[in-house]
């Protein structure tokens, strides 16, 4: 699985995405008929490199930082500064 953050235009911080990638496999459920099940339902027990590129402060910049901080896999591409710009201060409606 390759996590490609090169052209991510942002919008959300990637904390939940990183948490989902970091889910450990807890156990298997053997069933009489059919395939075994895992808990949690979805885990990613494969190598997970993350590609990145330098750009303005947006989610694509902080994603590789979170990825590296969580030790999910190697980073490929340009080093980012790991910050965000302009995520607060949304103006309200009216005067």
C-alpha positions, 0 to 999 in steps of 0.5 A, spaced: 500 500 500 502 506 497 500 512 501 500 518 496 500 525 499 503 529 493 497 532 490 493 532 497 489 539 497 488 539 504 481 540 508 482 535 514 488 534 518 490 527 517 490 524 525 484 520 523 487 517 517 493 515 521 490 512 526 486 507 522 493 506 518 496 504 525 490 499 527 494 493 530 491 486 528 488 484 535 485 477 533 482 472 528 475 469 529 475 462 526 468 460 523 465 453 521 463 456 514 466 461 510 473 465 511 476 467 518 474 474 520 479 479 524 478 484 529 478 489 528 475 488 521 480 492 517 487 492 518 493 494 514 498 489 515 503 490 509 509 495 508 506 502 507 511 507 504 508 514 504 510 519 498 510 527 499 512 533 496 513 540 498 507 545 498 503 550 501 501 549 509 496 544 508 494 537 510 499 534 505 504 537 509 502 535 515 500 528 513 507 525 512 509 528 519 504 524 522 506 518 518 513 518 520 511 520 528 507 514 528 512 510 525 508 507 520 513 506 514 518 509 510 517 516 507 519 517 499 520 524 496 521 531 499 522 533 506 516 537 508 516 542 514 510 538 518 506 544 519 499 547 517 497 554 515 490 558 516 486 552 519 482 557 524 479 563 524 473 562 519 469 568 519 462 568 521 455 570 517 453 577 518 456 583 520 
